[in-house]
Amino acid sequence: MSSQTRTATTVLTSSTLAFTICFAVWMMFAVIGIPIKKQLGLNETEFGLLAAMPVLTGSLIRVPLGIWTDRFGGRIVFFLLMLSTVAPIWLMSYATEYWHFLAIGCFVGLAGGSFSVGTPYVARWFPKSRQGLAMGIFGAGNSGSALTKFVAPALIASAAGSWTIVPQVYSIAMLITAVLFWIFSSTNPAHNISSGATFSQQLVMLKNPRVWRYCQYYSVVFGGYVALALWMTKYYVGEYGFDMQKAALLAAVFSLPGGVLRALGGWVSDRYGAYHTTWWVMWVCWVAFFLLSYPQTNFTVMTVNGPRDFFIGLTPTIFTTLLFIVGIAMAIGKASVFKFISDEFPDNIGAVSGVVGLAGGLGGFVLPIMFGAMVDLTGVRSSSFMLLYGTVCVSLVWMHFSFRKESVGPTDLAPPKTRSAPALLLHS
């Protein structure tokens, strides 16, 4: 193994560990939000806002973080970002009012911006043929969501049901992770964009309509993933009557593959192309969300022998199996969207990934609030999946007509395996 390869591997490993801890912190309310909801007497919409508040700031900060990474390098930006969250995470344990949680959650949410730092930082250490896999491995840090579902309930149980131990432990973990990252990561000034480049020059590529298209795709595969990761523990508690530990464990069946298998998505995207990979991801989600949308239903049919009662609904086993499939699909889709970016915007990965990450994060912010509002309005818990089903329908229609229009010939309606051909970029 050459020195350069060894350094790249070390950077990837340390960055993935750091992102895993950041994501675990970002998803903290998926577990501690349940006892806080009970403590404060919140309704479903208020719980959705509480759970999503860290996602908002973690999303809004992604664009400047991506640009700073392009200009100053990922190592220093990532390190300072992690340090900036240590104190707010600790202060969360002292919050008592609803507005306290919302305000501190904004600062804790900065940890979610780590994705738009780590993605370009890691990608530039690898050749283009391996960037999809490298970004997929880094993106597997999304499994921090599952880590929270394993660790947080155990911490609460060990503290006699007190949720305050979770932010305290997470604060210490973040500090230790920041130090380890600084020790094992490296800097290569050649990876930075010239300091002479202005803010507007780095954002000029955002006029390209493909960027906004990828924003929509990512708002489904990442925004939907974040929203479900925040919502599913509570969903299991309410829909099936499980206790928090069992509910969190089952929710991790979705969160874990949704994070870990992102590396598989990178490999698949490198091999088969970003378009075909994303297309099949959307179809799998479309079918799964259609089935998950159907509410638990009792109905009576008048038969020749009199009225007969029927029940249609998903058992916990079938429900969890479908969620597992969705988790795999979203993991692959998250990687394939960023393969689009690395193919088409190799010189501005940070800026473009920041914008696309912002769109995905905003999806993760808005969706839990809408989940709660729909439950409050309709009383149907599966309405959250009805909403996700609609977003996937939009993506499939947009993909079909956008890529059909860009085809190079009247009979060539299927896009090629890769969308990075210069001819296509010239006509964007």
MOFENNOR-V515779 format. One record per backbone hydrogen bond with DSSP energy under -1.0 kcal/mol. NH is the residue of the N-H (numbers start at 1). CO is the residue of the C=O. Records with the same first field share a line. If there is no record, write none. Layout:
NH = CO ; CO
This chain:
6 = 2
7 = 3
8 = 4
9 = 5
10 = 6
11 = 7
12 = 8
13 = 9
14 = 10
15 = 11
16 = 12
17 = 13
18 = 14
19 = 15
20 = 16
21 = 17
22 = 18
23 = 19
24 = 20
25 = 21
26 = 22
27 = 23
28 = 25
30 = 27
31 = 28
32 = 28
34 = 31
36 = 32
37 = 33
38 = 34
39 = 35
40 = 36
41 = 37
42 = 37
47 = 43
48 = 44
49 = 45
50 = 46
51 = 47
52 = 48
53 = 49
56 = 52
57 = 53
58 = 54
59 = 55
60 = 56
61 = 57
62 = 59
65 = 61
66 = 62
67 = 63
68 = 64
69 = 65
70 = 66
71 = 67
72 = 68
73 = 69
77 = 73
78 = 74
79 = 75
80 = 76
81 = 77
82 = 78
83 = 79
84 = 80
85 = 82
89 = 85
90 = 86
91 = 87
92 = 88
93 = 90
94 = 91
95 = 92
101 = 97
102 = 98
103 = 99
104 = 100
105 = 101
106 = 102
108 = 104
109 = 105
110 = 107
111 = 108
112 = 109
113 = 110
114 = 111
115 = 112
118 = 114
119 = 115
121 = 117
122 = 118
123 = 119
124 = 120
125 = 122
126 = 123
130 = 127
134 = 130
135 = 131
136 = 132
137 = 133
138 = 134
139 = 135
141 = 138
142 = 139
143 = 140
144 = 141
145 = 142
147 = 143
148 = 144
149 = 145
150 = 146
151 = 147
152 = 148
155 = 151
156 = 152
157 = 153
158 = 154
159 = 155
160 = 157
161 = 156
162 = 159
166 = 163
168 = 164
169 = 165
170 = 166
171 = 167
172 = 168
173 = 169
174 = 170
175 = 171
176 = 172
177 = 173
178 = 174
179 = 175
180 = 176
181 = 177
182 = 178
183 = 179
184 = 180
185 = 181
191 = 188
192 = 189
193 = 70
197 = 194
202 = 198
203 = 199
206 = 203
207 = 204
208 = 205
211 = 208
213 = 209
214 = 210
215 = 211
216 = 212
217 = 213
218 = 214
219 = 215
221 = 217
222 = 218
223 = 218
226 = 222
227 = 223
228 = 224
229 = 225
230 = 226
231 = 227
232 = 228
235 = 231
236 = 232
237 = 233
238 = 234
239 = 235
240 = 236
242 = 236
247 = 243
248 = 244
249 = 245
250 = 246
251 = 247
252 = 248
253 = 250
254 = 251
255 = 251
256 = 252
258 = 254
259 = 256
260 = 256
261 = 257
262 = 259
263 = 260
265 = 261
266 = 262
267 = 263
268 = 264
269 = 265
270 = 266
271 = 267
272 = 268
273 = 269
277 = 273
278 = 274
279 = 275
280 = 276
281 = 277
282 = 278
283 = 279
284 = 280
285 = 281
286 = 282
287 = 283
288 = 284
289 = 285
290 = 286
291 = 287
292 = 288
293 = 289
297 = 312
299 = 310
301 = 308
303 = 306
306 = 303
308 = 301
310 = 299
312 = 297
319 = 315
320 = 316
321 = 317
322 = 318
323 = 319
324 = 320
325 = 321
326 = 322
327 = 323
328 = 324
329 = 325
330 = 326
331 = 327
332 = 328
333 = 329
334 = 330
335 = 331
336 = 332
337 = 333
338 = 334
339 = 335
340 = 336
341 = 337
342 = 338
343 = 339
344 = 340
345 = 341
348 = 345
352 = 348
353 = 349
354 = 350
355 = 351
356 = 352
357 = 353
358 = 354
359 = 355
360 = 356
361 = 357
362 = 358
363 = 359
364 = 360
365 = 361
366 = 362
367 = 363
370 = 366
371 = 367
372 = 368
373 = 369
374 = 370
375 = 371
376 = 372
377 = 373
378 = 374
379 = 375
383 = 380
384 = 381
386 = 382
387 = 383
388 = 384
389 = 385
390 = 386
391 = 387
392 = 388
393 = 389
394 = 390
395 = 391
396 = 392
397 = 393
398 = 394
399 = 395
400 = 396
401 = 397
402 = 398
403 = 399
404 = 400
405 = 401
406 = 402
413 = 411
425 = 421
426 = 422
428 = 425
